[in-house]
Amino acid sequence: MIKKIKQVNYKSFNNYNSSGLEFNRINILYGRNGQGKSSLVNFIKDNIENNNLDIFETSSNGF
């Protein structure tokens, strides 16, 4: 399970950098159209598919 995204460097996020994005077991993404909800999901999906997992802090206990 992804617990935290350490760094976001992705197309529409323009090198967004903070202390990270933290996640719980269940998360809700909401916002107006064009605010980056789908971009965040695509960022996570693309990095997992490309085995670029060093940007994620994960939990070893699964879901």
Helices and strands as residue ranges (DSSP letters): E 2-5, G 11-13, E 21-22, H 37-49, G 53-55, E 56-58
